[in-house]
Amino acid sequence: MEGCLTKRVLVLNRLWQAVNVIGSKRAFSLLSQEHARVIHSIDDDFHVLQFTEWVDYSITQHSSDGWDCVRTVRWEIRVPKILLLSHYDRLPMKEVKFTRQSLFERDNFTCQYCRKTFPQKNLNLDHVIPRERGGKTTWENIVTSCLRCNGRKGNRLPHEASMRLVRKPQRPKYRPFINFVLGSDLDESWLNFLNLPKNKLRQVG
């Protein structure tokens, strides 16, 4: 096969939950081995097609409609956009990486002292127990704070500065693996199967 073998394909488990994004070369391998089927929307209805059915469907369609295709000796086969795995029903999980951005997201960009939400540029990270007093740089000891509260607290414990935390900081739960592999290159057909934040949906639309 030659052609669009670098296109990305959304993969669903057999419960129709998004679990991965793969290259089209891998997608065709799964299809030909009958480990997956194609999910394709026709007239606003989802159809599940075996590989041979997808080949037959591709042959009947016009190749000039902008759909990416791969060419074999005999046919042009459309690159599927969504695959449904035949047996896999688990949802892979991945640990949230400890970063400045992840900490802000955990706290919803809200100062954990004054409870106000700020743009990221107006936020800082605060060690609840200051490093000078043995505080560690961990999920359980760092919170989002606005610049004003951060300066007010300084190198003191919250109660020493007459401040209280909104909530006790904790390590966030594992996220579905799919959140880490999507990136910004999303196909509109995927939106029916993805639970994306509104800002990501606006980017796609």
C-alpha positions in Angstrom: 0.0 0.0 0.0 1.1 3.5 -0.7 -0.4 6.9 0.1 -1.7 8.5 3.3 -0.2 6.0 5.8 0.7 8.7 8.3 -2.9 9.8 8.9 -4.1 9.4 12.5 -6.9 7.1 13.4 -9.0 7.1 16.6 -9.3 3.7 18.3 -12.3 2.7 20.5 -12.5 -0.3 22.7 -15.4 -2.6 22.3 -17.5 -0.5 24.7 -17.1 2.4 22.3 -14.7 4.4 24.6 -11.7 6.2 23.1 -8.5 4.4 24.1 -5.8 5.5 21.6 -4.8 7.3 18.4 -2.7 5.3 15.9 -1.2 5.7 12.5 -3.2 4.5 9.5 -0.6 1.8 8.7 -1.2 0.2 12.1 -5.0 0.7 11.6 -4.9 -1.3 8.3 -2.9 -4.0 10.1 -5.6 -4.3 12.8 -8.3 -4.4 10.2 -6.7 -7.1 8.0 -6.1 -9.3 11.0 -9.8 -8.8 12.1 -8.8 -7.3 15.4 -10.9 -4.2 14.6 -13.7 -2.9 12.4 -14.3 0.5 10.9 -16.9 2.9 12.3 -18.2 5.1 9.6 -21.1 7.6 9.6 -23.5 7.3 6.7 -26.5 9.6 6.6 -26.0 10.5 10.3 -26.0 6.9 11.3 -23.0 4.9 12.5 -22.1 1.7 10.6 -19.6 -0.9 11.7 -17.8 -2.5 8.8 -15.4 -5.4 8.5 -12.3 -4.9 6.5 -13.7 -6.5 3.3 -16.9 -4.4 3.7 -14.7 -1.3 4.0 -12.8 -2.2 0.9 -16.0 -2.8 -1.0 -17.4 0.5 0.2 -14.2 2.4 -0.7 -14.4 1.0 -4.3 -17.9 2.3 -4.8 -17.0 5.9 -3.7 -15.6 8.7 -5.7 -11.9 9.3 -4.9 -12.3 13.0 -5.7 -14.4 13.9 -2.6 -11.3 14.8 -0.6 -11.1 11.6 1.5 -7.6 10.3 2.1 -6.9 7.0 0.4 -4.2 4.4 0.0 -3.5 2.7 -3.3 -3.0 -1.0 -3.8 -2.3 -2.7 -7.1 -6.0 -3.0 -7.7 -7.9 -0.5 -5.6 -7.9 2.8 -3.8 -9.0 2.1 -0.1 -10.1 4.9 2.1 -8.2 5.5 5.3 -10.6 4.9 8.1 -11.0 7.7 10.7 -12.3 5.5 13.6 -11.7 1.9 14.5 -13.6 -0.3 17.0 -11.6 -3.0 18.6 -13.1 -6.5 18.7 -12.1 -7.6 22.1 -10.4 -4.9 24.2 -12.7 -3.4 26.8 -10.3 -1.7 29.2 -9.5 2.0 29.4 -5.8 2.6 29.6 -4.7 5.1 32.3 -1.7 7.3 32.6 -0.2 9.1 35.6 -0.6 12.8 35.5 2.9 14.4 35.1 4.0 16.7 37.9 4.3 20.1 36.1 3.4 23.7 36.7 0.5 23.4 34.2 -0.8 20.2 35.7 -0.9 21.9 39.2 -2.8 24.8 37.9 -5.3 22.5 36.2 -5.7 20.4 39.3 -6.7 23.6 41.2 -8.8 24.9 38.3 -6.6 28.0 38.1 -8.0 29.1 41.4 -6.0 30.5 44.3 -6.2 28.0 47.1 -6.2 30.8 49.7 -8.5 33.6 48.5 -10.6 31.3 46.2 -10.4 33.6 43.2 -9.7 32.4 39.7 -7.0 34.2 37.7 -5.3 34.0 34.3 -2.3 31.8 34.4 0.1 34.7 34.2 -1.2 36.0 37.5 -0.7 32.7 39.3 2.2 31.2 41.2 2.9 28.0 43.1 3.2 27.9 46.8 4.8 25.4 49.1 2.3 25.0 51.9 5.2 24.0 54.2 8.0 26.2 53.0 11.1 24.5 51.6 13.2 26.3 54.2 11.2 24.4 56.9 11.5 21.0 55.3 8.6 21.2 52.9 8.8 18.9 49.8 8.0 19.7 46.2 5.2 17.2 45.8 1.5 17.2 44.8 0.6 17.1 48.5 2.6 20.2 49.5 2.1 22.6 46.5 -0.9 24.7 45.7 -1.9 27.3 43.2 -1.8 30.8 44.7 -2.4 34.3 43.3 0.6 36.7 43.4 -1.0 38.7 46.2 -1.6 35.7 48.5 1.8 34.2 47.6 3.5 37.4 48.7 1.4 37.7 51.9 2.2 34.1 53.0 5.9 34.3 52.3 7.9 31.6 54.0 5.3 31.0 56.7 2.8 28.3 57.4 -0.7 29.2 56.4 -1.9 29.6 60.0 1.1 31.8 60.8 -0.1 34.2 58.1 -3.8 33.9 59.2 -4.6 32.1 56.0 -6.5 28.9 55.3 -6.4 26.5 52.4 -9.6 25.9 50.4 -8.8 22.2 50.4 -6.0 19.9 51.2 -3.7 19.4 48.2 -3.7 15.8 46.8 -2.1 13.9 44.0 -4.6 13.9 41.1 -6.2 10.7 39.9 -4.9 9.0 36.8 -6.2 10.4 33.5 -7.4 8.3 30.6 -4.5 7.7 28.2 -6.4 9.3 25.3 -5.9 12.8 26.8 -2.2 12.5 26.3 -2.2 11.4 22.7 -4.8 13.6 21.1 -2.7 16.7 20.6 -4.4 19.4 18.5 -4.8 17.5 15.3 -8.4 16.3 15.8 -10.8 15.1 13.1 -14.3 16.4 13.5 -15.7 12.8 13.2 -14.0 12.0 16.5 -16.0 14.4 18.6 -18.9 12.0 19.1 -16.5 9.8 21.1 -14.4 12.2 23.0 -15.1 14.0 26.3 -13.1 17.1 25.6 -13.0 20.4 27.5 -14.9 23.3 25.9 -11.7 25.1 24.9 -10.6 22.0 22.9 -13.9 21.8 21.2 -13.6 25.5 20.2 -10.3 24.7 18.6 -11.8 21.9 16.6 -14.8 23.8 15.5 
